[in-house]
Amino acid sequence: MNRLFSPWRSEYISSFRLETKDGSCLFCSVAKSKKDAENLVVYRGKTCFAIMNLYPYNSGHMMVVPYRHTSNLSDLSAKENAEALSLTAKMIGIIQEVMKPQGFNMGANLGRAAGAGIDQHLHFHLVPRWNGDTNFMPTLADTKLVSEDIGRTYKKLKRALNR
Ligand SMILES: [Zn+2]
């Protein structure tokens, strides 16, 4: 099997569900919303928030999203850049504690051509990995069964964060 590893492509194929009803930006509406549990927002920082991917590649698949609506990495301020990275590190720590993965993939898809489901609003993916988890990947489809219910994972991560 000779294919490029692309842990967040599942977001692309399910992107039709990542639009809000009025076609406005999903991340902006989540940022403004007070319904964090419903939206699977795990943590809110000053300039960025962390949200679980509703269509995860793996259990614990998370995204770190600047509140500010921009598609340009170079638009981010030093503060936003710094918090995006420090919040990613914080989430790695929490996921490690709760889910004990053996590794992580982190990164961004910049632009539709790169597979971004929401290409107008920057977001950074964080995907926990376990040895052998790719064995479960269907060879033709990019979706796979995620072993743990996302709601349960959300609660566990929130509990660990509040400790
Ligand atoms: Zn936005």
Residues whose N, C-alpha, C, O or C-beta is under 5 A from the ligand:
A	BS01	ZN	C25 F27 C28 H69 H121
